[in-house]
Amino acid sequence: MQLAPKPPVPPVRREPVASQETPQAPKLEVLERQKFRSKDSSVADRTFRIAVIGCALALMAIVGVVLFELIAQSRLSMFKFGFKFLTTTIWDPVEENFGALTFIYGTIVSSLLAIIIAVPLSVGTALFLTELCPRRLRPILSLLVELLAAIPSVIYGLWGIFVLAPFLRRYVEPFLGKYFGWTGLFTGPKYGFGMLAAGIILAIMILPIVCSITREVIIAVPRPQREAALALGATKWEMLRVAVLRNARAGMLGAIILGLGRAFGETMAVTMVIGNRPEIAKSLFAPGYSLASVVANEFTEAVGNLYLSSLMECALVLFAITLVVNALAGLLVWSITRGMPSRAIA
């Protein structure tokens, strides 16, 4: 049996393969343009880097010059009194015997009293503005808080003289003396001027700073953390305490330290209400004196070199206290946030 012949296979028609030619080299003009562009960008980057480094160095130089000048001008007082300048309460320009312990005490007590008063008010205001305040009322209250920071210090001082001091003398100090005099903090004559008035004035002045920073820190807490706490059955207060305040505590601590630094350095308002008497008293009704106030009050009266040098050393002590407080604040923030994720620190 013969097999049928197979049909012829048609020849495969192959398409001509396009020859892969190497791309043409860019023209000379394109190369030159790219070269000039890269050169311009490198010059701009180098200029920006130099400018930023210059700003940082300028800031360090300013602080260094201030510190150097304070040390140079207070050298005479440091050689004359030594460490006793910080432990002596005598301030006698006639006999040229000077000690700054009274002023250090007044500065620390008035500033701590201001922090004790301002922190609860600031945190409460920040929580109300961010969590509870109606939307229509929020811009108005925020503006009022910011306006407190714009009021000049001398205005606060005048308000303290004509409004706060009489109010304290007539109503607040008699009440505190009657019900809390047993503590020893609210005893003695009721002048209206003294540590209590200075602490209240400082609390009002640092309230906008602490409140504004605390509010921004609270806003930065992620919204899902609030929703998760509420979903687990937490009340409004439990949600704020666990999900908001706990995550914002590092930033709130920084806000408190910034307010404390402002309180340490405040001069005019404190000078007008603190009483300006160089003495150490347990009662908050008693007049006091601060480092900033003594420098502002007596700098124009310093006729002798030792007198002027002692005032400059007071300024140096105030500078050192502020530096130590900020260093401790940084240490506290680091100790709190070192185990926290970067998201929670925001």
TISE-272572 format. One line per field, with one value per residue (C-alpha): x, y, z; residue in one letter. Coordinates in Angstrom, 3 decimals. Layout:
px [X; ...]
py [Y; ...]
pz [Z; ...]
kevex [A; ...]
//
This chain:
px [0.000; 1.477; 1.300; 0.058; 2.819; 2.952; 1.959; 4.902; 5.567; 5.368; 8.608; 8.653; 8.677; 11.066; 10.683; 13.833; 15.207; 15.749; 19.316; 19.972; 21.977; 23.584; 21.839; 23.504; 25.662; 24.080; 25.021; 27.683; 25.147; 23.168; 26.325; 27.374; 23.880; 23.895; 27.371; 26.397; 23.191; 25.074; 27.619; 24.864; 23.126; 26.380; 27.099; 23.577; 23.889; 27.280; 25.988; 22.963; 25.152; 27.513; 24.605; 22.989; 26.276; 26.880; 23.514; 24.288; 27.748; 26.335; 23.905; 26.683; 28.863; 26.152; 25.742; 29.502; 30.005; 27.281; 28.782; 32.307; 31.223; 29.340; 32.343; 34.762; 32.645; 31.975; 35.596; 36.224; 33.272; 34.247; 37.782; 36.519; 33.706; 34.225; 31.603; 30.326; 28.558; 26.014; 25.504; 25.366; 22.167; 23.810; 23.476; 25.113; 26.317; 27.621; 30.006; 30.518; 29.445; 27.345; 25.625; 23.036; 21.310; 18.272; 17.807; 18.300; 15.634; 13.197; 13.763; 13.268; 10.257; 8.345; 9.044; 8.031; 4.868; 4.082; 4.562; 2.317; -0.446; 0.011; 0.423; -3.079; -4.682; -2.614; -3.207; -6.924; -7.239; -5.337; -7.520; -10.670; -9.561; -8.543; -11.111; -14.222; -14.542; -17.210; -15.742; -17.254; -15.825; -12.377; -10.817; -12.015; -10.569; -7.327; -6.973; -7.556; -4.860; -2.414; -3.231; -2.028; 1.448; 1.335; 0.670; 3.841; 5.397; 4.935; 1.178; 1.100; 3.030; 0.603; -2.325; -0.651; -0.184; -3.661; -5.837; -4.135; -2.400; -5.529; -7.603; -5.080; -4.850; -8.622; -9.941; -7.401; -4.735; -7.207; -8.892; -5.597; -4.343; -7.509; -7.818; -4.241; -2.147; -1.219; 1.098; 3.324; 3.105; 0.306; 1.201; 2.305; 1.168; -1.017; 0.522; -0.797; 2.754; 5.099; 5.937; 2.297; 1.587; 4.790; 3.918; 0.408; 1.715; 4.311; 1.687; -0.471; 2.523; 3.737; 0.256; 0.092; 3.452; 2.645; -0.912; 0.070; 2.820; 0.671; -2.160; 0.109; 1.478; -2.021; -3.107; -0.096; -1.317; -2.745; -6.537; -6.666; -5.342; -8.325; -10.733; -9.134; -9.490; -13.141; -13.770; -12.442; -15.033; -12.996; -14.767; -13.857; -11.581; -9.934; -9.333; -7.686; -5.610; -4.434; -4.376; -3.640; -1.841; 0.392; 1.633; 1.969; 3.804; 7.248; 6.128; 4.185; 7.321; 9.175; 6.406; 6.621; 10.381; 10.052; 7.529; 9.880; 12.685; 10.414; 9.520; 13.184; 14.075; 11.012; 11.967; 9.621; 6.328; 7.994; 9.878; 6.634; 4.820; 7.378; 8.150; 11.915; 13.097; 16.234; 15.085; 14.260; 10.857; 8.763; 5.493; 4.373; 2.831; 6.291; 8.101; 11.044; 13.616; 14.686; 17.943; 16.452; 14.804; 17.967; 19.911; 17.177; 16.688; 20.256; 22.308; 22.041; 22.973; 26.120; 28.873; 31.686; 33.472; 32.749; 29.072; 28.813; 30.741; 28.384; 25.381; 27.040; 27.654; 23.938; 23.239; 25.767; 24.027; 20.677; 22.247; 23.668; 20.341; 18.548; 21.220; 21.012; 17.202; 17.197; 19.863; 17.807; 14.741; 16.574; 17.683; 14.135; 12.705; 15.365; 14.673; 10.944; 11.159; 14.123; 11.864; 9.034; 8.647; 9.180; 5.502; 4.438; 6.949; 5.358]
py [0.000; 3.258; 6.277; 9.522; 12.062; 14.760; 18.201; 20.528; 22.754; 26.369; 28.198; 30.286; 33.832; 35.638; 39.284; 41.246; 41.956; 45.571; 46.255; 47.437; 50.487; 52.237; 55.484; 58.473; 60.270; 63.412; 66.532; 68.787; 71.451; 69.031; 67.946; 71.495; 72.378; 69.454; 70.358; 73.946; 72.798; 70.410; 73.113; 75.603; 73.077; 72.232; 75.921; 76.468; 73.464; 74.633; 78.157; 76.886; 74.623; 77.465; 79.774; 77.225; 76.442; 80.178; 80.644; 77.865; 79.230; 82.737; 81.474; 79.694; 82.790; 85.014; 82.728; 82.470; 86.242; 86.844; 84.258; 85.599; 89.166; 88.190; 86.285; 89.077; 91.796; 89.782; 88.720; 91.335; 90.153; 86.502; 87.209; 89.248; 87.008; 83.642; 80.994; 82.970; 85.245; 82.471; 81.674; 85.164; 87.129; 90.495; 93.146; 96.346; 98.717; 101.219; 98.712; 96.948; 93.610; 91.629; 88.245; 86.888; 84.160; 86.374; 87.049; 83.394; 82.440; 85.044; 83.977; 80.273; 80.641; 83.049; 80.954; 77.667; 79.281; 80.505; 76.987; 75.488; 77.931; 78.024; 74.338; 73.130; 76.150; 75.712; 71.982; 72.369; 75.147; 73.144; 70.071; 72.147; 73.837; 70.579; 68.080; 69.774; 73.287; 73.901; 74.694; 78.180; 79.140; 77.608; 80.408; 83.093; 81.397; 80.594; 84.242; 85.361; 83.003; 84.283; 87.884; 87.235; 86.641; 89.912; 92.125; 94.013; 93.204; 96.728; 96.450; 93.347; 95.242; 98.164; 95.764; 94.061; 97.336; 98.772; 95.633; 92.469; 93.795; 95.487; 92.399; 90.141; 92.466; 92.704; 89.263; 86.553; 87.005; 87.273; 84.087; 82.217; 83.489; 82.401; 78.877; 77.992; 80.065; 76.907; 75.930; 78.939; 79.950; 82.474; 84.436; 87.962; 91.392; 91.467; 94.023; 92.715; 93.011; 90.082; 86.599; 85.621; 88.583; 87.957; 84.276; 85.072; 87.674; 85.236; 82.490; 84.711; 85.644; 82.080; 80.614; 81.378; 79.695; 76.518; 76.385; 76.910; 74.283; 71.806; 72.287; 71.590; 68.488; 67.196; 67.802; 65.773; 62.660; 60.340; 60.200; 56.354; 56.205; 58.187; 56.045; 52.827; 53.897; 54.809; 51.549; 49.603; 51.244; 54.082; 57.206; 60.638; 61.320; 57.881; 58.400; 61.770; 60.423; 57.201; 57.900; 61.636; 62.901; 59.855; 60.217; 63.998; 64.082; 64.616; 67.641; 68.967; 68.728; 70.765; 73.364; 73.590; 74.066; 76.806; 78.533; 78.161; 79.743; 82.668; 83.037; 83.043; 85.851; 88.070; 91.473; 94.439; 92.941; 91.098; 94.218; 96.171; 93.703; 91.581; 94.248; 94.516; 93.756; 91.571; 89.073; 85.387; 84.678; 81.528; 83.369; 84.094; 87.348; 88.784; 90.962; 89.499; 90.218; 88.394; 88.336; 90.089; 92.724; 93.656; 94.056; 96.234; 98.347; 98.981; 98.911; 102.667; 103.261; 101.137; 103.720; 101.481; 98.811; 96.142; 97.097; 96.842; 93.591; 92.112; 92.981; 91.362; 88.258; 88.224; 88.224; 85.404; 83.373; 83.890; 82.746; 79.649; 78.777; 78.993; 76.841; 74.181; 74.099; 73.599; 70.894; 69.060; 69.438; 67.841; 65.004; 64.432; 64.447; 61.959; 59.672; 59.666; 59.333; 56.971; 53.912; 55.440; 55.173; 58.349; 58.454; 58.657; 61.386; 63.747]
pz [0.000; -1.055; 1.271; -0.073; -0.546; 2.123; 1.038; 0.644; 3.671; 2.697; 3.352; 6.508; 5.704; 7.990; 8.648; 8.379; 11.859; 12.491; 13.067; 16.636; 16.199; 19.131; 20.005; 18.784; 21.270; 22.683; 21.008; 22.367; 23.329; 25.543; 27.331; 27.977; 29.245; 31.684; 32.802; 33.552; 35.313; 37.596; 38.310; 39.236; 41.518; 43.274; 43.819; 45.211; 47.530; 48.725; 49.327; 51.243; 53.388; 54.214; 55.081; 57.404; 59.128; 59.485; 61.194; 63.664; 64.370; 64.805; 67.420; 69.280; 69.016; 70.502; 73.507; 73.878; 73.724; 76.306; 78.652; 78.144; 78.840; 81.993; 83.321; 82.431; 84.049; 87.224; 87.745; 90.436; 92.498; 92.105; 93.335; 96.278; 97.577; 95.897; 96.550; 99.547; 97.076; 96.520; 100.222; 101.775; 102.288; 102.980; 100.259; 101.484; 98.748; 101.355; 102.938; 99.585; 101.006; 98.574; 98.528; 96.087; 98.117; 98.749; 95.064; 94.106; 96.638; 95.308; 91.708; 92.368; 94.681; 92.446; 89.330; 90.948; 92.302; 88.790; 87.375; 90.063; 89.164; 85.388; 84.511; 85.523; 83.855; 80.689; 80.349; 81.070; 78.512; 75.898; 76.462; 76.218; 72.990; 71.307; 72.594; 73.996; 72.607; 69.901; 66.504; 66.352; 69.735; 69.224; 67.084; 69.507; 72.585; 70.767; 69.781; 73.370; 74.630; 72.031; 72.933; 76.477; 75.061; 73.113; 76.143; 77.180; 80.522; 81.860; 81.263; 83.412; 86.057; 86.056; 86.217; 89.134; 91.008; 90.531; 90.300; 91.524; 94.636; 96.111; 95.317; 97.062; 100.057; 100.569; 99.668; 98.860; 101.527; 104.459; 103.260; 102.884; 106.221; 108.005; 106.610; 105.618; 107.979; 109.910; 107.028; 107.645; 103.994; 104.506; 107.606; 108.404; 107.243; 104.174; 101.808; 98.504; 97.147; 97.610; 96.421; 95.935; 93.659; 91.687; 91.252; 89.989; 87.532; 86.221; 85.937; 83.738; 81.595; 80.967; 80.513; 76.728; 76.083; 77.996; 76.623; 72.974; 72.972; 74.913; 72.446; 69.468; 71.171; 71.925; 68.322; 67.155; 68.995; 66.292; 66.078; 65.923; 69.484; 70.709; 68.708; 69.941; 73.579; 73.082; 71.229; 74.216; 76.431; 77.932; 79.089; 77.783; 80.743; 80.521; 76.818; 77.466; 80.335; 78.700; 74.972; 74.855; 77.946; 78.258; 74.682; 74.971; 78.298; 76.771; 74.785; 77.768; 79.886; 77.279; 77.349; 81.146; 81.029; 78.425; 80.667; 83.627; 81.614; 80.770; 84.443; 85.493; 83.129; 83.536; 84.922; 84.716; 85.854; 88.738; 89.805; 90.084; 92.366; 94.250; 96.864; 96.191; 99.723; 100.023; 102.635; 102.884; 104.406; 104.539; 104.049; 100.499; 101.736; 102.458; 99.906; 98.051; 95.389; 92.228; 90.285; 87.282; 89.473; 91.369; 88.134; 86.615; 89.740; 90.821; 87.631; 87.131; 90.782; 90.717; 91.104; 92.295; 90.321; 92.923; 93.021; 89.242; 89.213; 91.821; 89.688; 86.688; 88.764; 89.629; 85.899; 85.490; 88.208; 86.453; 83.180; 84.882; 86.545; 83.211; 81.570; 84.288; 84.149; 80.384; 80.656; 83.272; 81.058; 78.151; 80.417; 81.657; 78.140; 77.040; 80.001; 79.175; 75.392; 74.951; 75.002; 73.002; 69.225; 67.273; 66.366; 69.976; 70.746; 68.237]
kevex [M; Q; L; A; P; K; P; P; V; P; P; V; R; R; E; P; V; A; S; Q; E; T; P; Q; A; P; K; L; E; V; L; E; R; Q; K; F; R; S; K; D; S; S; V; A; D; R; T; F; R; I; A; V; I; G; C; A; L; A; L; M; A; I; V; G; V; V; L; F; E; L; I; A; Q; S; R; L; S; M; F; K; F; G; F; K; F; L; T; T; T; I; W; D; P; V; E; E; N; F; G; A; L; T; F; I; Y; G; T; I; V; S; S; L; L; A; I; I; I; A; V; P; L; S; V; G; T; A; L; F; L; T; E; L; C; P; R; R; L; R; P; I; L; S; L; L; V; E; L; L; A; A; I; P; S; V; I; Y; G; L; W; G; I; F; V; L; A; P; F; L; R; R; Y; V; E; P; F; L; G; K; Y; F; G; W; T; G; L; F; T; G; P; K; Y; G; F; G; M; L; A; A; G; I; I; L; A; I; M; I; L; P; I; V; C; S; I; T; R; E; V; I; I; A; V; P; R; P; Q; R; E; A; A; L; A; L; G; A; T; K; W; E; M; L; R; V; A; V; L; R; N; A; R; A; G; M; L; G; A; I; I; L; G; L; G; R; A; F; G; E; T; M; A; V; T; M; V; I; G; N; R; P; E; I; A; K; S; L; F; A; P; G; Y; S; L; A; S; V; V; A; N; E; F; T; E; A; V; G; N; L; Y; L; S; S; L; M; E; C; A; L; V; L; F; A; I; T; L; V; V; N; A; L; A; G; L; L; V; W; S; I; T; R; G; M; P; S; R; A; I; A]
//
